[in-house]
């Protein structure tokens, strides 16, 4: 959704239909043939990912946003600006209310020895 908004794809009714399905089911199905609309994928809700880890035997998983909302920042930042952005990301990576704003989420857990 954020990518589609940022790149103006949200103006295309075909993309909006794909987006509506994404939000309803997590299933991303690009049947348009347009490469800009990504590939077939499943977008986990953060709670779903956490439950899958728990069901897989990881009792206390932690989720981290690997980009957070900063993935929308242009890459043309200076080294000093990039360090500032990374410092901000480190503060946000575990913020539960922002995890879904990241393009990618990472689950971190240790499976106990049974």
N, C-alpha and C positions, 0 to 999 in steps of 0.2 A: 504494500500500500504506500509506504513512505517513498519508495523508489519511484513508483508510478506517479505520485503527486509531484515529486521533485523533477521528473523528466517530462512532465506534461502529458503523460499517457492517460491520465484520468479523464481527458477530454474525449477519448475514443470509447464509444459504447461497447465495443468488443472487449476492451480491457476492463471496463466497469463490470461486465458480466463475469469475467474471470475473477476479479477482485471480490465480488459478492460471494462467489463460491468459496474463495479462500477464507473469507471471514466467517462463513457459515459452517464449513466442514474442515477447514485446514488443507483440503485437497486443491492443489494448484494444477489445473489442466489447461494448457495452452493448445487449443485446437485450431488456432488461426494460421499457424505456419509462420507467424511473425517472430523473428528471433529476439526482438526487443521485449517480448512478453514472457521470456524465460522458458524453462523446460517443465516437464512433469515433476512435481515435488510435493512433499507434505510439510506443512508449516506447523510445528508443535506450538501449542499454547504452553507457556512456561510451567503451569501446573501439571500438564500432561507429561512433559519431559521428566519432571520430578517424580511423578507417580511411576513412570516406566522404570526409572532407576531403583526406586524402592521395591517394586515388584521383581526386579532382577537381582535382588539380594543386597542392595546398597542402602542401608537403613537411614543414613543421614546425609543425603546428597546436598551439595551447595551449587547453586546456579550463578554463573557470572555472565554478564554481557561482554562479549569480546570486543565490540566497538561502541556499544551504547548509542546514544543519539549523535555522537561525534562522527559517525560514518558518513554523514551528510556534508561535512566540512570539506571544502576543496583541498586537494592534495598539494597545492602550490604554496603551503606555509613555509616560512623559514625554519631553520633548525631550532631556534629559540621558541618560536611559536608552536612548533610540534611538541617540544618538551612541555610547554604550558598546557597543551591539549592533553598530553599523556597524563600529566598530574591531575587534571580534571577527571579524566577517564578512570584513574585509579580510585578516585573518590566516589565515582558513580557505579563502578562495575558490580557492586553487590546491592545496590539500591533496588529493592523489590519492585517499587512502583515504576522503575524505568527499564527493567530487564526486557520487556516486550518492545521497547523502542530500538533495540539493537537488531541489526540484520542477522546476527548469529549469536547463539547462546551456547555456553559450554557447561556441562554437568561435571562436577568434581566430587568424587566419593571414594571411599575405601570399603572393600568388601571384607567383612569380618571372617576370620578363620573359624570354621565350624568344627 
